[in-house]
Amino acid sequence: MPRWKALPDELDPQVREFAGQLRRLVDRSGLGIAALADRTGYSKTSWERYLNGRLLAPKGAIVALAEVTGTNPVHLTTMWELAERAWSRSEMRHDMTMEAIRISQARAALGEFGGPGQATQTKPAKPAKQTKPAKPAGAQRPTVPPQATAPSVDQFGPAPVLPPQEPPRGAVQGGGGGGGGRRRLLMFGAGALGAALIIAIGFFVLNGSGGDAEATKSPSPSASATQLPEGVKCVGAGCGGKDPEAMNCGGDLALNSTEAVIGTVTVQVRYSKTCKAAWGRIQGAAPGDVVQLQKGATPSKKGTVSAADTDAYTPMLAVDAASDVKACATLASGQKGCTK
């Protein structure tokens, strides 16, 4: 019976209960971690992470465990769904905490908390109060503003009588003098400009949503991401450099496309058509043995077998086909070899 490490204190209670249930199933089956990895298709390192609460097992691993241990997969999947929601909530809280820390650090660096670089904000000066002109003695307050008056007859003689004239085109008629006409003209221009903006916005919205037939044929990356199987977290270039087990690209979604035997060690190219990515894996290895995936002249990061393991795998590379890459092993003894 394996001796389990204590689960992390910060683990969510729902996830803690689920990890404990997985441990009890493994104990009841009598399987070691290496045998469990061979029968389920998930690596020994991955199962150690799942059973020690460092990573939530993907749904495919849970179904495989149920088959190996003779457990009803429906009940185990139900517990996994509850743990998966709790795990997502914990990740969200962690992301919000880290974001708050980064914001606080940025504010402190900009001197917002009184640092030397703080820019002091000055309140805008209040406009001076307008004083009303003193009313002349004996004068009554006019009910309407004073209007400009035409010159008197005494000054310029009798005013000539002119025939009525049509206002020039574009002129705004109405009372209030030239100032009122200009205001009406400006208001009319602003209204016309607003109408033109509304028409332009409507044109672009209609063309962006359904007018371009080619856009509807090519779904956006976010749209294609929503079509991934449940639990899969990346596809194509989004998987580059990421852990295949953490992204749920392994298990039933991955195949051994090619493999080679180097001494007593097996090196493989693992490929997931769903994630459109590949990674290298080494099995039956000794501590210090290294596996690396190579795409042309671009190698991936190395996967090194630790002291307590017999297998390791590399991060993923985005590829269209498994034949685009090869896996190479370098043993601690100095022996080397690659898949075809």
C-alpha positions as CSV (number, residue, x, y, z in Angstrom):
1,M,0.0,0.0,0.0
2,P,1.6,3.3,-1.0
3,R,2.3,5.9,1.6
4,W,0.6,9.1,0.5
5,K,2.0,12.6,1.2
6,A,-0.2,15.1,3.1
7,L,-2.4,17.1,0.8
8,P,-1.7,20.8,0.5
9,D,-3.4,22.9,3.3
10,E,-4.7,25.5,0.8
11,L,-6.6,22.8,-1.2
12,D,-10.4,23.3,-1.6
13,P,-12.4,20.9,0.6
14,Q,-14.2,19.6,-2.4
15,V,-11.0,18.9,-4.3
16,R,-9.4,17.4,-1.1
17,E,-12.3,14.9,-0.8
18,F,-12.0,13.9,-4.4
19,A,-8.2,13.4,-4.1
20,G,-8.8,11.2,-1.1
21,Q,-11.4,9.1,-3.0
22,L,-8.9,8.6,-5.8
23,R,-6.3,7.4,-3.3
24,R,-8.7,4.9,-1.7
25,L,-9.5,3.5,-5.2
26,V,-5.8,3.0,-5.9
27,D,-5.2,1.4,-2.5
28,R,-8.2,-0.9,-3.0
29,S,-6.9,-2.0,-6.4
30,G,-3.5,-2.9,-5.1
31,L,-1.8,-1.2,-8.1
32,G,1.4,0.8,-7.8
33,I,1.7,4.1,-9.6
34,A,3.8,2.6,-12.4
35,A,1.3,-0.1,-13.1
36,L,-1.5,2.4,-12.9
37,A,0.3,4.6,-15.5
38,D,0.8,1.6,-17.8
39,R,-2.9,0.6,-17.7
40,T,-4.5,4.0,-18.0
41,G,-2.1,5.6,-20.6
42,Y,-1.3,8.6,-18.3
43,S,2.2,9.0,-17.1
44,K,3.5,8.1,-13.6
45,T,4.4,11.8,-13.0
46,S,0.9,12.9,-13.9
47,W,-0.7,10.4,-11.5
48,E,1.5,11.5,-8.7
49,R,0.3,15.1,-9.3
50,Y,-3.3,14.0,-9.4
51,L,-3.1,11.9,-6.2
52,N,-1.1,14.5,-4.3
53,G,-3.5,17.4,-5.1
54,R,-1.1,19.4,-7.2
55,L,-3.1,19.0,-10.4
56,L,-6.8,18.1,-11.0
57,A,-7.0,14.9,-13.0
58,P,-8.7,15.3,-16.4
59,K,-12.0,13.5,-17.1
60,G,-10.3,11.0,-19.4
61,A,-8.0,9.9,-16.6
62,I,-10.9,9.5,-14.2
63,V,-12.8,7.3,-16.7
64,A,-9.6,5.2,-17.3
65,L,-9.1,4.8,-13.5
66,A,-12.7,3.7,-13.1
67,E,-12.2,1.0,-15.8
68,V,-9.0,-0.3,-14.2
69,T,-10.4,-0.4,-10.7
70,G,-13.8,-1.7,-11.6
71,T,-15.6,1.4,-10.2
72,N,-18.8,2.8,-11.6
73,P,-17.7,5.7,-13.8
74,V,-20.9,7.6,-13.4
75,H,-20.4,8.1,-9.7
76,L,-16.7,8.9,-10.0
77,T,-17.5,11.4,-12.9
78,T,-20.1,13.2,-10.7
79,M,-17.5,13.7,-8.0
80,W,-15.0,14.9,-10.6
81,E,-17.5,17.5,-11.9
82,L,-17.9,19.0,-8.4
83,A,-14.2,19.0,-7.8
84,E,-13.6,20.6,-11.2
85,R,-15.9,23.5,-10.4
86,A,-14.2,24.0,-7.0
87,W,-10.8,23.9,-8.8
88,S,-11.9,26.6,-11.3
89,R,-13.1,28.8,-8.5
90,S,-9.8,28.5,-6.7
91,E,-7.9,29.4,-9.8
92,M,-10.1,32.4,-10.4
93,R,-9.5,33.6,-6.8
94,H,-5.8,33.1,-7.3
95,D,-5.8,35.1,-10.5
96,M,-7.7,38.0,-9.0
97,T,-5.3,38.1,-6.0
98,M,-2.2,38.1,-8.3
99,E,-3.8,40.8,-10.4
100,A,-4.5,43.0,-7.3
101,I,-0.9,42.6,-6.3
102,R,0.4,43.6,-9.7
103,I,-1.9,46.7,-9.7
104,S,-0.7,47.7,-6.2
105,Q,2.9,47.3,-7.3
106,A,2.3,49.4,-10.5
107,R,0.6,52.1,-8.4
108,A,3.4,52.2,-5.9
109,A,6.0,52.4,-8.8
110,L,4.2,55.4,-10.3
111,G,4.2,57.2,-7.0
112,E,0.5,57.1,-6.5
113,F,0.9,56.4,-2.8
114,G,3.1,59.4,-2.1
115,G,6.4,58.4,-3.8
116,P,8.8,60.9,-5.3
117,G,7.3,60.6,-8.7
118,Q,3.8,61.5,-7.5
119,A,2.1,64.0,-9.6
120,T,0.0,66.4,-7.5
121,Q,-3.3,67.3,-8.8
122,T,-4.6,70.8,-8.4
123,K,-8.2,71.7,-8.3
124,P,-9.3,74.0,-11.1
125,A,-9.8,77.5,-10.0
126,K,-13.4,78.5,-9.5
127,P,-14.6,81.1,-12.0
128,A,-15.0,84.5,-10.6
129,K,-18.6,85.4,-9.8
130,Q,-20.2,87.7,-12.2
131,T,-21.4,90.9,-10.6
132,K,-24.6,92.4,-11.8
133,P,-24.3,96.0,-13.0
134,A,-25.7,98.5,-10.6
135,K,-29.1,99.8,-11.6
136,P,-29.2,103.5,-12.3
137,A,-31.2,105.5,-9.8
138,G,-34.8,105.7,-10.7
139,A,-34.6,103.1,-13.5
140,Q,-36.9,100.2,-13.7
141,R,-35.7,96.7,-14.4
142,P,-36.4,95.9,-18.1
143,T,-38.4,92.8,-18.7
144,V,-36.5,92.0,-22.0
145,P,-32.9,92.5,-22.9
146,P,-32.3,95.8,-24.7
147,Q,-32.4,95.5,-28.4
148,A,-30.5,97.4,-31.0
149,T,-32.6,100.2,-32.5
150,A,-32.5,101.6,-35.9
151,P,-31.2,105.2,-36.4
152,S,-33.8,107.8,-35.8
153,V,-35.4,109.9,-38.5
154,D,-33.9,113.0,-37.0
155,Q,-30.4,111.8,-37.6
156,F,-30.5,110.4,-41.1
157,G,-33.7,111.8,-42.5
158,P,-36.7,109.7,-43.5
159,A,-36.0,106.0,-43.9
160,P,-36.3,104.9,-47.5
161,V,-39.0,102.3,-48.2
162,L,-37.4,99.3,-49.9
163,P,-39.3,96.5,-51.6
164,P,-39.4,93.1,-49.8
165,Q,-36.4,90.9,-50.7
166,E,-36.1,87.1,-50.5
167,P,-33.4,86.0,-48.1
168,P,-30.3,84.4,-49.7
169,R,-30.2,80.6,-50.1
170,G,-28.9,78.9,-47.0
171,A,-29.8,81.8,-44.7
172,V,-31.7,80.9,-41.6
173,Q,-34.8,83.0,-41.1
174,G,-36.2,83.9,-37.8
175,G,-36.0,86.4,-35.0
176,G,-33.1,87.0,-32.7
177,G,-30.7,88.8,-35.1
178,G,-27.6,87.3,-36.8
179,G,-26.5,85.5,-33.6
180,G,-29.7,83.4,-33.5
181,G,-29.3,82.5,-37.2
182,R,-25.7,81.3,-36.6
183,R,-26.7,79.2,-33.6
184,R,-29.5,77.5,-35.6
185,L,-27.0,76.9,-38.5
186,L,-24.6,75.3,-36.1
187,M,-27.3,73.1,-34.5
188,F,-28.4,72.0,-37.9
189,G,-24.9,71.1,-38.9
190,A,-24.3,69.1,-35.7
191,G,-27.6,67.2,-36.2
192,A,-26.6,66.3,-39.8
193,L,-23.1,65.2,-38.6
194,G,-24.7,63.0,-35.9
195,A,-27.1,61.4,-38.4
196,A,-24.2,60.7,-40.8
197,L,-22.2,59.0,-37.9
198,I,-25.3,56.8,-37.0
199,I,-25.6,55.7,-40.7
200,A,-21.9,54.9,-40.9
201,I,-22.0,52.9,-37.7
202,G,-25.0,50.9,-38.9
203,F,-23.2,50.2,-42.2
204,F,-20.1,48.8,-40.6
205,V,-22.2,46.8,-38.1
206,L,-24.3,45.2,-40.8
207,N,-21.2,44.5,-43.0
208,G,-19.3,43.0,-40.0
209,S,-22.1,40.7,-38.9
210,G,-23.5,39.3,-42.0
211,G,-22.4,41.1,-45.1
212,D,-19.1,39.4,-45.5
213,A,-19.7,35.8,-46.7
214,E,-16.0,34.9,-46.4
215,A,-16.0,35.9,-42.7
216,T,-18.8,33.5,-42.0
217,K,-16.9,30.7,-43.7
218,S,-13.7,31.1,-41.5
219,P,-14.6,30.9,-37.8
220,S,-12.5,32.9,-35.4
221,P,-10.0,31.2,-33.0
222,S,-12.4,31.8,-30.1
223,A,-15.2,30.2,-32.0
224,S,-13.1,27.1,-32.8
225,A,-12.0,26.9,-29.2
226,T,-15.6,26.5,-28.1
227,Q,-15.9,23.4,-30.2
228,L,-13.2,21.5,-28.3
229,P,-14.1,18.5,-26.3
230,E,-14.9,19.0,-22.6
231,G,-11.8,19.7,-20.5
232,V,-9.4,20.4,-23.4
233,K,-7.8,23.8,-22.8
234,C,-5.8,24.6,-26.0
235,V,-5.4,23.9,-29.7
236,G,-2.6,24.5,-32.2
237,A,-0.3,27.3,-31.5
238,G,-2.0,27.9,-28.1
239,C,-0.6,24.5,-26.9
240,G,3.1,25.4,-27.7
241,G,5.3,25.0,-24.7
242,K,2.5,23.7,-22.4
243,D,2.1,20.6,-20.4
244,P,0.0,18.0,-22.4
245,E,-1.6,16.5,-19.2
246,A,-2.5,19.9,-17.7
247,M,-4.1,20.9,-21.0
248,N,-6.0,17.6,-21.1
249,C,-4.5,16.7,-24.5
250,G,-3.2,13.2,-23.4
251,G,-4.9,10.0,-22.5
252,D,-7.5,8.9,-25.0
253,L,-6.9,11.9,-27.2
254,A,-3.3,11.0,-27.9
255,L,-1.7,8.2,-29.9
256,N,1.9,6.9,-30.1
257,S,2.7,7.7,-33.7
258,T,6.3,6.5,-33.8
259,E,8.6,5.0,-31.2
260,A,12.2,3.6,-31.0
261,V,14.0,1.4,-28.5
262,I,17.3,2.6,-27.2
263,G,18.9,-0.1,-25.0
264,T,16.1,-0.9,-22.6
265,V,14.5,2.6,-22.9
266,T,11.5,3.3,-25.2
267,V,11.2,6.8,-26.7
268,Q,7.9,7.9,-28.4
269,V,6.2,10.7,-30.3
270,R,2.8,11.3,-28.8
271,Y,0.4,13.2,-31.0
272,S,-3.1,14.6,-30.3
273,K,-5.2,15.3,-33.3
274,T,-7.7,17.2,-31.2
275,C,-5.1,19.6,-29.8
276,K,-3.0,19.6,-33.0
277,A,0.2,19.2,-31.0
278,A,2.8,16.6,-30.3
279,W,5.3,15.8,-27.5
280,G,8.0,13.3,-26.7
281,R,7.9,10.7,-24.0
282,I,10.5,8.3,-22.6
283,Q,9.6,5.1,-20.6
284,G,11.5,2.5,-18.7
285,A,14.2,5.0,-18.2
286,A,16.7,5.8,-15.4
287,P,17.2,9.0,-13.5
288,G,19.0,11.6,-15.6
289,D,17.8,10.2,-18.9
290,V,16.5,13.0,-21.2
291,V,13.9,13.1,-24.0
292,Q,13.4,16.0,-26.5
293,L,11.1,16.6,-29.4
294,Q,12.4,18.2,-32.5
295,K,10.6,19.9,-35.4
296,G,13.1,20.6,-38.1
297,A,15.8,22.6,-36.5
298,T,13.6,23.7,-33.6
299,P,13.9,21.5,-30.5
300,S,11.4,21.5,-27.6
301,K,12.3,21.9,-24.0
302,K,13.8,18.8,-22.5
303,G,12.0,16.3,-20.3
304,T,14.3,14.8,-17.7
305,V,13.6,11.6,-15.6
306,S,13.7,12.5,-11.9
307,A,15.2,10.3,-9.2
308,A,11.8,8.8,-8.3
309,D,10.5,8.2,-11.8
310,T,11.0,5.9,-14.8
311,D,9.4,8.1,-17.4
312,A,9.2,11.8,-18.5
313,Y,7.7,13.8,-21.3
314,T,8.4,17.1,-23.0
315,P,6.2,20.2,-23.4
316,M,4.1,20.3,-26.6
317,L,4.9,21.6,-30.0
318,A,2.1,22.7,-32.4
319,V,2.2,20.5,-35.6
320,D,-0.2,19.6,-38.3
321,A,0.9,15.9,-38.3
322,A,3.0,13.6,-36.1
323,S,5.3,13.0,-39.1
324,D,6.5,16.6,-38.8
325,V,8.5,15.8,-35.6
326,K,10.8,13.2,-34.1
327,A,11.6,12.3,-30.5
328,C,15.2,11.9,-29.3
329,A,16.6,10.4,-26.1
330,T,19.9,11.0,-24.5
331,L,20.6,8.5,-21.8
332,A,22.7,9.1,-18.7
333,S,25.1,6.5,-20.0
334,G,25.8,8.6,-23.1
335,Q,23.8,6.5,-25.5
336,K,21.6,8.5,-27.9
337,G,18.8,7.7,-30.4
338,C,15.7,9.1,-32.2
339,T,12.5,8.0,-33.7
340,K,12.2,7.9,-37.5
